[in-house]
Amino acid sequence: MPDEKVLKPAAAVSVILMLIIVAVSFSMKESNKLAGVTGTAVFLMGEESEVAEEKAQEGVFAIFPGEKSKEVLAKLRDKTIVIQKPKSVSEVTTVAFEEIAIEQKIILHIEGIHTGELSEDSIYRVNGEEIYYGSAAAMEGDMVQFLTIAEEKKLDEEYARAHITITLDTNYAYELYEDDGYYYISLLRAKDRYDKIIVVDAGHGGNDPGTFPSSEQCYEKDVNLAIVKHLLEYLKQDDTIKVYTTRTEDVLPTLKQRAALANNLEADLFLSVHCNSNANTQIQGMEVLYNEKQDGTSTFTSKDFAQICLEHTNGKLSLKNRGLVPRSSNVYIVGAANMPVALVEVGFMSNPSDLAVLSNEYYQKKAAEGLYEAVQDAFERLEQREEEDE
């Protein structure tokens, strides 16, 4: 079992003894539990009242030794990952933050440090008044499910690069801060940070090509991704919308991962892009799948979103309009989504006429343009609904 430590409130004697250990050596390996961490009483007996007051203001973060930035501490959330800075951090050190939302992962890239200075025991997780540290074992209350530290350094280089990969218990929004002693990654509910959230899904991927014509001149997974990439370029124009994607390259997230991403983030909209196929090559046109179980549950439903997507997207392509299709029962991501969801079947790859459109970059961009307008329209409808509900 990986080594996992958890700090919880306990007797006053344990508070004093264990905090002395922390203050002297900053090592929490002495016990699987370090007692006495509370939001207001982390100070040693006999300290001057001014010092004690400062530590009380720091709350649970007072257990970490050294001077800390009051400005940073004031911004930290109840759920925060605290990483002790390596001693070799200097002006040449750079930090980059990467998010892999579909895998519930974040990666901190630290460049310009010496090797061997980072360890799992220097990565702490504050959850309310509890602190966890060490390698993760998916303990109750610990946001971190798994973590790894990878270092790389070439022989002719003075400094190394470290990559801290953290797998979390769910999806969060993130805020990265630092002061002289620590890096802080505050975790918060996505809806508490972003007013508008959409998850965009490019169907299939990886070893699942989706459908393809008999000539195999192109695969559905590639057409879906091409349209989504163009859509993302359009969505960059609106910085009021936070966009999450299930994939931006040729990989295969599971259906469960795709739906969970949207649900965990409490997204406002979930849009999935696909292409269709039929043994009858004469069948053609665009249709949009929706979750009919949402009918009557709100003033803006999956059916409403699907209708908007159909109108705007087919308005750009002028394919045969095949209408809306209720598919909550046998299309997983449609049935599992908790928010308005639209799965757009842009056209039939089995039909020569539709295929000529789907495989053409110009029309892929036009499809993305229509989807972008649909997203804009849908968010306007959502805002109207919120105003009416007030």
N, C-alpha and C positions, 0 to 999 in steps of 0.2 A: 504494500500500500504506500502511495506517496506520503511524505511527511507533511502534516497539516497542523497549524497552530491556530488557536482561537482565544481571544482575550475577552473575558466577561467580568462584570462586577462581582466582588466577593468581600471578604473580611478586611478591616482596616489594616491589620498587621500585614496581610499579603500585599496590600497596596504599597506600603512603605518599602518592604523588602524587595519586591519585584521592580518597583520603579527605580530603586537605587541600582539594581543590576542593569536596567536599561540605560540610566544616565551615565554609568561608568563605562560599560562595554558595548552598549547598543546591540547586545546579542540576546535573542529571545529563544535560544536553543535549549535553555536549562529545563524547560517544562513544556508540556503540550498546552498548558493553560497559563496565561498571565493575568492575574486578577487585579481588580481595582480601577478599571478604566470607566470613568463616568464623564458626563458632559461638563460638570462644574467643579469636580473635586480632585483634579489631577495635580497635586502639589505635595511637596514633602513637608513633614512636620518641622517647625522651627524656621521656615523660610520667612523672609520679610513679607509683610502684607502686600506691598506693591508688586513684588515678584509673583506671589500667589495669585493676586488679582489678574495679572497679565496671563498667567497660565489658565486661569479659569475662563478668561475671554477666548483663549485658543480652543477651549473645549477638549474634545477627545484628541485633537491633534497635538495637544501639549505633551503627549507621551513621546513624541519624536524630538530628540535633543537638538540644540542649536537654535540660532535666531531664525525666525520665520517671518515672511512678509505678511504684515497685517492686511494689506490690500488684497493679497491672494487668498488668505484665510477667510476673508469676508465673502469671497465668491464661491467657496467650496460647498458642495452639496452633501446630503446625508450619505450618499453612496459615492465614494471617491477612492481611486487607486493611487497610492503614494509610493513613489519609486525614489529611493535614496540615490543621490547623485554620486557617481564615481569620483574619487579624489582627483583624478587627472583631468576633470572637466576644465576647460580653458576657453580662451577666445576662439580657438580653432574648432571647438566642438559645435556640431550642428545637430538639430533634432527634427525629424520629420514624422508625421502622424499619418497612418494609413488605416482605412476602415474597409473590411470585407463583410458587408452587412448580411449577405445571404448565408454566411457561415457563423454569424454572431461573433466575429473576430475583430480585434484591433491590433495593430502592430506599431510599435514605437521603434523607429530607426535612429540610433545614436551613433554619430560618426565623430571620430577624433578623441578617442579615449584609449587607455591601456587595456590589454587583455586581462581577463580574470577578475575584474573589479566589480562585476555585476553578478549577483546570485539570486536564487529564488527567495532567499531569506531577506533580501533587501527590497522586496516588493510586497507592500502591505495593502490590505483592502479594508477600508473603513465603511461599515454599514451601521448607521446610527451610532450607538455607543459600543459596538463590538468591532474588534480589529482582528483580522485574519492575516497570516503570513506563511511563507513557505510554499512548497509545491501544492497545487490544488488537488483536493480529493472530493470535489462536489459536495462539500458539507453544507448543511442547511444554514442559510444566512450569508454564505460566501458567494458573491456575485461571480467570482472567477471559477470556472469549471476545469480549466486546464491552462498551463502556461509553459512556454519554452523560451530559453535564451540561446541564441546562436551568435557566435562571434566569427569574424573573418579578418585576416590580416596577411598581407604579402610580406615576404622576407625583407624587401627593401623599403618598407614603410615603417614610420615611427609609431603611427597610431592605428587603431583598429576600428572596426564597425561592429556594433551590437544590434541585434534585432530581437526585440521582446514581443513574442506573439501571445496574445491573451484571448482565450475563448471564454465568452460570458454566458450567463444563464438565460439571457434574452437579448433583444435588441434595445439599444439605448441611443440617445443623442449624447454627444461628447463635447466637453470643453477642456482644453489643455492649458495648464498654467505651469509656471516654474518660479522658484526663488533661488537663493544661494545654495540651499541644501537639498531640494527635492524637485521632482517633476510630479505634477498632480493631474490626474485624469478624472474629472468629475463626470459621473453618469447621471443622466436625467431622462425623464419620460420625454419622448420625441415631441408629443403634442404640447409640452410645456415650453418647448423652444421654438417650434415651427408652427405657423398658423395654417399653412397649406402643405399637405404631404401626399405625394402620389408614388405608387410603386409601378414601374414599367417592366414588363416581362417579355423577353424574346423567347418564343416557344422552342422546345426541343434543344438540341445542342450536343456536343461531344459525340459519343458513339450512337446517339439517337438522331438520325438525319431528318426525321419527320417524313413527309411525303416527297415524292420526286417524280418527274415525268419519265416515261419509258426510255427516253434518250439519255437520261441521267445527266443532262447538261447542267443542272443545278439542283441544289437540295433546299428543302423548306427551311432548315435551320439557318442557312446562310441568308436567305431572303428575309426571314424574320429579323435576324440580327442587323442586317443592312438598314432596314426600315427603322428599327429602334435607334440605331446610331444617328441617323439623320434626325429623328425626333428629339434626341437628347441635345443636338445642336440647336434646335429651335427652342427647347425648354430653357437653355442657358440665357435666353433673352429676357426671361422673367425671373428675377432674383427673389421674388416673393414666394416661389414654389420650391419646396425641398423635394428633390427627385431621388428615389432609390431605385436601383435596378437589380434584377435577379441575375443577369449576366451581361457582360460587355465583350466577351470573347467566346471561343468555341469550347465551352464546358457544359456539363449537364447537372444543374441543381435538381434535386428531387422535387416532385410535385408538392410534397409536404413542406419542404423548405420554402418554396415560392409562396404558398399560401400563408405560412407562419410568418414570413417577413412582413407581409402586409398587415396581418392581424396583430403581431407584436408591436408594430409601430403605430397601430390605430390609424392607419392611413385613411385619408378622405376618399381616395379613388384607387382602383386597381385595374390596370390596363394590360391586357395580354395580346400579343400580335402573333397570328398564325396564317397559314395557307391551307387550302382545302384540297380534296381529291375525291374522285368518284370513278368507278369502273366504266361508267358511261361518259365518254369524252365530250359529249355534247352539252353536258351540264356545266354551267358557268355562273359567275357572278359573285357578289359580296354578300355575306350575312354576318350577323353579330349575335353571339351567344350571351345569355344573361341569366341571372339567378332569380327565377320567378318567386322563390320563397320570400323575397324581400318586398313583394307587392303589398302595399298597405301598411308596411312597418315604419315608413317615414315619408316625408313629402318629396324626397329625391331618392329614387331607387335604382337598382341595377338596370331595370328596364329603361328608365329615363336616360341613364348614362349610355347604354347601348344604342338607343335611338339617336342620340346626339353624335356618337361616333360614326354610325352608319351614314347619317345625313352629310356630315362634313367630309368624311373620307371619300365616300363615293361621289360626292360633289366634285372632287378633284380628279377622279379616275373615270367616271361615267361608265362603270360596269353594270351588268344586270343587277338590279336591286332584289335580293332574295329575302329581305326582311329580317326580323328578329326571331331567334330560336331559344326557347326556354330549355336549359340544359343543366340544372342544378343536380340532377340525379346521377348522371354518368360522366360528367366532366369535373374532375376533382377540384381544381382551383376555382371553378365557378361556384360549386356548391359549398366549398369551405370558407369562402371569403365573407367577412363580416361587414364589409362596406360595399358601396356601389361598384360592381365589377362588370367589365365588358371584355369579352374575348372576340377579337375581330378576325374573322376569316376573310382575308383581303381578296382572295380569288382562288380559282381552281388551277392547280399546277397540271392537272390531267387534261385541261382544255387548252388547245393551242393558242386561242385568242387571249385568254387570261394569262397564259404563261408568257406571252410576248410582253405583257405589261409588267408582270411580277419580276421578270429577269432583267428589266431595263432600269438602270440607275435613275434616269430622269423620272420615271413613274414611281420608283421607290421613294424619291424625295417628295414627290407630290402626295403620296400616301401619308408620309410623315407630316407634311404641312397640314393635311386635313385632320390628322390625329391631334396635332398641336392646337388647332382651332377648336377641336372638340373638347380638349382639356380646359382651354380658356373658358369656353362656354359653360362647361360643367361646374367650374369653380365659381363662376358668376351666379349660377343657379343655387349652389350651396350657400353662398353669401346671402342671397335673397331669402333662402329658407331660414337662416340664422336670424336675420332681421325680423322676419315674420314671427319667429318663435319668441322673440324678446318682448 
